[in-house]
Amino acid sequence: MKRRKRVFGHVRSILHARGEATYAELLHGLARKGVHLTYRALQARVKRWERKGWIRIRRHGFPARASLFLPDARVNTADTVSEPPPKTLAGRVAQTWGVSERTMYRAMRVGRVLLQLETVSPDACAILRAHQDALSGVVTYLPLIPLRLMPYVAWRVAQGERSLGRVVRELLATPLVQGAERTRLERAIARCRSQRAMPPDAEKHLHTLTSVLREMRARAERLGDDALLALIADAQTACAALGIILG
């Protein structure tokens, strides 16, 4: 693996200096750097680098003559890109913005959900659109939440909640979500938890601390101790922020 990276480093330095080069010119430049490859071996490596997007090939003339160049050295134009252009609209937009096609499809799903929500509950849609940039988990969770529960989601966002993952866990703790809807949301939660690698006991300890603070708040309200209530409110805010960090 180290030798492969070293070979590509030499090829990249040659192409940076020349702009573009043929296979013969690359072989000559590599030989001067002490790297000796056959024509077929270099071709195989170039094909692999092309699939990874590290290098581009332009063929011109008759018989065809291949010239190699780095993606940064040329702009995506019809006569320089060897890969076929994307066939879908999402693929073309993704290529323009430099993101993956999967990301574009997920963003389109969020837009579709907001359009549907605008006809069902305009107020909830307005709240979610207003806070969309500040919310976390919009692309992951919003398309999976049933439309009938969107007013509750908007109400929680209006209260100051900025993590849709926490709202989804609140919904899963109720009997409002059942069947396939529950399965989709549980899978999304599990996938995000595995990606974030949450400590095994962190959620349990956080839940215990939240329950204790809730009981302390109820007792402080009965006693009428405003100073203790203020301290408990600060602790609950800190727990809520910690819950967002842990996922």
MOKA-V291451 format. One record per residue. N is the residue number from 1. SS is DSSP state (H for helix, E for strand, C for the rest). PSI is psi as a letter, one per 40 degrees, with the letter a starting at -180 (999 if undefined). OMEGA is omega in degrees with one decimal (* if undefined). Layout:
<<N/SS/PSI/OMEGA> <N/SS/PSI/OMEGA>>
//
This chain:
<<1/C/d/179.5> <2/H/d/179.4> <3/H/d/179.7> <4/H/d/179.5> <5/H/d/179.4> <6/H/d/178.5> <7/H/d/179.8> <8/H/d/176.4> <9/H/d/176.3> <10/H/d/179.5> <11/H/d/-179.8> <12/H/d/179.4> <13/H/d/177.9> <14/H/d/-178.3> <15/H/d/175.1> <16/H/d/-177.3> <17/H/d/-173.8> <18/H/d/-174.6> <19/C/d/174.0> <20/C/i/-176.8> <21/E/i/174.7> <22/C/i/178.0> <23/H/d/-178.6> <24/H/d/178.6> <25/H/d/177.0> <26/H/d/178.7> <27/H/d/178.9> <28/H/d/179.1> <29/H/d/178.3> <30/H/d/179.1> <31/H/d/178.5> <32/H/d/177.8> <33/C/e/177.7> <34/C/e/178.7> <35/C/h/-175.8> <36/C/h/179.0> <37/C/i/172.7> <38/C/i/-179.7> <39/H/d/-178.9> <40/H/d/179.8> <41/H/d/178.2> <42/H/d/177.3> <43/H/d/-179.3> <44/H/d/179.8> <45/H/d/179.5> <46/H/d/177.6> <47/H/d/178.9> <48/H/d/178.3> <49/H/d/178.6> <50/H/d/178.0> <51/H/d/178.5> <52/H/e/179.8> <53/C/e/-179.2> <54/C/d/-171.9> <55/C/i/178.5> <56/E/i/179.8> <57/E/h/175.1> <58/E/h/-179.6> <59/E/h/-177.0> <60/E/i/176.9> <61/C/i/176.1> <62/C/h/-3.5> <63/C/i/-172.5> <64/C/h/178.1> <65/E/h/-175.4> <66/E/h/173.4> <67/E/h/-177.7> <68/E/i/177.5> <69/E/i/179.6> <70/C/i/-179.6> <71/H/d/-178.2> <72/H/e/-175.5> <73/H/d/-178.5> <74/C/i/177.1> <75/C/i/177.1> <76/C/h/175.4> <77/C/i/-173.0> <78/C/d/-175.0> <79/C/e/-178.0> <80/C/d/-176.2> <81/C/h/-178.6> <82/C/d/179.8> <83/C/i/177.4> <84/C/i/179.6> <85/C/i/178.4> <86/C/i/-177.4> <87/C/d/-177.2> <88/C/i/178.2> <89/H/d/178.4> <90/H/d/178.6> <91/H/d/179.4> <92/H/d/177.9> <93/H/d/178.7> <94/H/d/178.8> <95/H/d/179.5> <96/H/d/-176.2> <97/H/e/177.0> <98/C/f/177.4> <99/C/i/-179.7> <100/C/i/178.9> <101/H/d/177.6> <102/H/d/178.5> <103/H/d/179.3> <104/H/d/179.4> <105/H/d/179.3> <106/H/d/176.9> <107/H/d/177.2> <108/H/d/177.5> <109/H/d/178.0> <110/H/d/178.3> <111/H/d/178.9> <112/H/d/179.3> <113/H/d/179.8> <114/H/d/176.8> <115/H/d/177.0> <116/H/d/-179.2> <117/H/d/-179.5> <118/H/d/177.9> <119/H/d/-177.3> <120/H/d/-177.6> <121/C/g/-178.3> <122/H/d/-178.7> <123/H/d/178.7> <124/H/d/179.1> <125/H/d/-179.5> <126/H/d/179.8> <127/H/d/-178.5> <128/H/d/178.1> <129/H/d/-177.9> <130/H/d/-177.1> <131/C/e/-173.4> <132/H/d/-177.3> <133/H/d/-177.9> <134/H/e/-176.9> <135/C/i/172.3> <136/E/i/179.3> <137/C/e/-178.0> <138/H/d/-176.9> <139/H/d/-176.3> <140/H/d/-168.8> <141/H/d/-171.7> <142/H/d/179.3> <143/H/e/-176.6> <144/H/e/-178.6> <145/C/h/178.8> <146/C/i/-177.7> <147/H/d/-178.4> <148/H/e/-179.8> <149/H/e/-178.7> <150/H/d/176.3> <151/H/d/176.8> <152/H/d/178.0> <153/H/d/179.5> <154/H/d/178.1> <155/H/d/178.5> <156/H/d/178.0> <157/H/d/178.4> <158/H/d/177.4> <159/H/e/179.0> <160/C/e/178.3> <161/C/h/-177.6> <162/C/e/178.8> <163/E/h/177.3> <164/H/d/176.0> <165/H/d/177.3> <166/H/d/178.3> <167/H/d/178.6> <168/H/d/178.3> <169/H/d/174.6> <170/H/d/179.2> <171/H/d/179.7> <172/H/d/177.8> <173/C/e/179.7> <174/C/i/176.9> <175/C/e/-177.9> <176/C/d/-177.3> <177/C/h/-178.1> <178/C/i/173.1> <179/H/b/-176.1> <180/H/d/178.7> <181/H/d/178.5> <182/H/d/-179.2> <183/H/d/-179.8> <184/H/d/-179.0> <185/H/d/179.2> <186/H/d/177.7> <187/H/d/178.6> <188/H/d/178.1> <189/H/d/-178.7> <190/H/d/179.6> <191/H/d/179.4> <192/H/d/178.4> <193/H/d/-179.8> <194/H/d/179.5> <195/H/d/-178.0> <196/H/e/178.3> <197/C/f/179.6> <198/C/i/174.9> <199/C/i/-169.8> <200/C/d/-175.6> <201/C/e/-174.1> <202/H/d/-177.7> <203/H/d/180.0> <204/H/d/179.9> <205/H/d/178.8> <206/H/d/177.9> <207/H/d/178.3> <208/H/d/179.6> <209/H/d/178.5> <210/H/d/178.9> <211/H/d/179.2> <212/H/d/179.0> <213/H/d/178.6> <214/H/d/178.6> <215/H/d/178.5> <216/H/d/179.5> <217/H/d/179.3> <218/H/d/179.4> <219/H/d/178.7> <220/H/d/177.2> <221/H/d/177.7> <222/H/d/179.3> <223/H/e/-178.9> <224/C/f/-179.6> <225/C/h/-176.9> <226/H/d/-179.2> <227/H/d/178.3> <228/H/d/177.3> <229/H/d/179.3> <230/H/d/178.4> <231/H/d/-180.0> <232/H/d/178.1> <233/H/d/177.4> <234/H/d/179.3> <235/H/d/178.8> <236/H/d/176.5> <237/H/d/177.6> <238/H/d/177.9> <239/H/d/178.9> <240/H/d/177.3> <241/H/d/177.8> <242/H/d/177.8> <243/H/d/177.5> <244/H/d/-179.5> <245/H/d/-178.3> <246/H/e/177.9> <247/C/999/*>>
//
